[in-house]
Amino acid sequence: MNVLDRLGEWIESTAMHQQLQAFDISGLFHNPYFIVPFVIFLLYSLWKKNWISLFLTAVLGGVWYLLSTPYMSGFVNGMQIDQSKILPLFFGGAVVVAIIVVILFGRSE
């Protein structure tokens, strides 16, 4: 059995897709147990001028937002992947990963 087949079976068994669809993002930002530490983290990063962690937080927030858009729901039609929609995502992801690698591992002077 292929590793990807086992990974696909595991994802189906955990019902991860349904859990992600049922996730309530507006409820998360009304939850004080999330929003208070998040705001403290942002303020601490601003105070310490830690631009890398702020940038990575913004990138993760952007990816999270992108995953919730209607554009992402149209990738799979039946059992086929729509390549005209997924190729821009791959290239955009490659650019974001390259920027993160340069920021984290690049030479800082």
Secondary structure as GFF3:
##gff-version 3
##sequence-region A 1 109
A	DSSP	alpha_helix	3	14	.	.	.	ID=ss1
A	DSSP	alpha_helix	16	21	.	.	.	ID=ss2
A	DSSP	alpha_helix	25	29	.	.	.	ID=ss3
A	DSSP	alpha_helix	32	48	.	.	.	ID=ss4
A	DSSP	alpha_helix	51	67	.	.	.	ID=ss5
A	DSSP	alpha_helix	70	73	.	.	.	ID=ss6
A	DSSP	beta_strand	76	77	.	.	.	ID=ss7
A	DSSP	beta_strand	80	81	.	.	.	ID=ss8
A	DSSP	alpha_helix	83	105	.	.	.	ID=ss9
###
